[in-house]
Amino acid sequence: MSEHQFQPKIVAFFCTWCTYTAADLTGISRLTYAPNVRVIRLMCSGRVDPQFVLAAFHHGADGVLIGGCHPGDCHYQEGNYKARRRIELLRAVLRDLGVEDQRLRLEWISASEGEKVQRVCNEMTEELRKLGPLRLERPQHQAAALAGEA
Amino acid sequence: MTKPKVAFYWCASCGGCEEAVVDLGEDLLAVAELVEIAFWPVALDFKRQDVEALEDGELAAAFINGAVRTSEQEEMARLLRRKSAAVVAFGSCAILGGVPGLANLYESQDILDTAYREAPSVQNDDGTLPAEESRVAGGTLTLPAFSASVRTLDQVIDVDYYLPGCPPPTGLITSAVTALVGGKLPEKGTVLAPDVALCSECPRAATKPDKLLVTAFRRPHQQLIDPDLCLLAQGLICLGPATRAGCAAACPGGNMPCTGCMGPTSGVVDYGAKALSAIASLLDADGEDEVTARVAEIADPVGTFYRYSLPASLLHRRVRPAARHEEEEVAP
């Protein structure tokens, strides 16, 4: 990777039961993937509040990746279905706000699919590199308000 | 004893908030007994110089409605901030950006072109647009600058209290004014309305099913609305579950779904995200195609979920394409 190449920042929300375990397997299997992805472990993809996605963009992420169990495999029965509904509706909103579809990706990755974590992370990094940075205009006060709440 | 002085001012708004003050009716007389109105351009003959002549902090409270779009609005907001002990953001536009905030979906040039050149009712053969300076016989005329985006009041000045609603319900206005002039000041940053969801005061609440699933979204004009049944249970997008109470559920009471003018309850950073999350959770769809079909039934998702809050949202406005950004950066 050249020094001058754009390095997208990707925030990933992985469910602890499937995708996070798969990401562990990726490491154990010594598969390397783009270091542009920052993983946040959640109990379930259904825990992803659309506010988390927007907050990631607000704080400078160029893309957000959400990983959950395959349909039918959710540890909590239907959390991943709720994630699918919320993310699809959020995507419709983001589209109208000028945020490209590629910046928000939802993937089902089971605990045994370490190589899928590698592939998805690499693909998304490449796509966002082509797309370029997400340039939001943020009124100053909001960054401060968010920091205050943390 | 001298009465505390208050000011009312409007920025980018429709005048409905001013109307809400007048709607106090006879209660307005009681308010006028308690306070001296030092500035209220829409109703009384005051000039900017009258405000400038006040001591800093001399106004007990300034009630400012409307979002901030022009340089004049920004100047007046800053002036009133300096002259006031407390500033109240009055109504959805001042607090969240309001309906005028949906202009953040467009570029300012596109807005001017549409309004002054392309609208079917406009005849403007020379293509003249409003300019900050126009030379005419006899001198130069000036207009306030039109900024690139709509901002909320607290994106421009420090705000002490928030009085939500489009417009704020009269009961909330009376209690806010009484509390402020009576010296019963709540904690700074308080939203002067109940901190519970609208469903708690909705007359239809009892008919809200325990497990609510929406098989198809419909718009109010597409069906006869049952006047008693929960609107969500009828497939209408009612934002009551995500919206603050305080309006006595005026819209659901009038057979229309809540559109969210009271804004979020405390703890919510981005109203639209929370509202869409609440609605999406109700979709009776599991497969990808089904979900896509349900989502496609929602006309104008941004206008539905961010009707009053786009400027206050985490994204603030529609993202400008990269090329446009670069043009702006080189522009002076």
Interface residues (C-beta under 8 A of the other chain):
Chain A: D49 P50 Q51 V53 L54 A55 F57 H58 P71 Y81 K82 R84 R85 R86 E88 L89 L90 A92 V93 D96 L97 G98 V99 G132 P133 L134 R135 L136 E137 R138 P139 Q140 H141 Q142 A145 L146 E149
Chain B: L105 S149 R151 T152 D154 Q155 V268 V269 D270 G272 A273 K274 L276 S277 I279 A280 S281 L283 A285 D286 G287 E288 V291 T292 R294 V295 A296 I298 D300 P301 V302 F305 Y306 S313 L314 L315 H316 R317 R318 V319 R320 P321 A322 H325
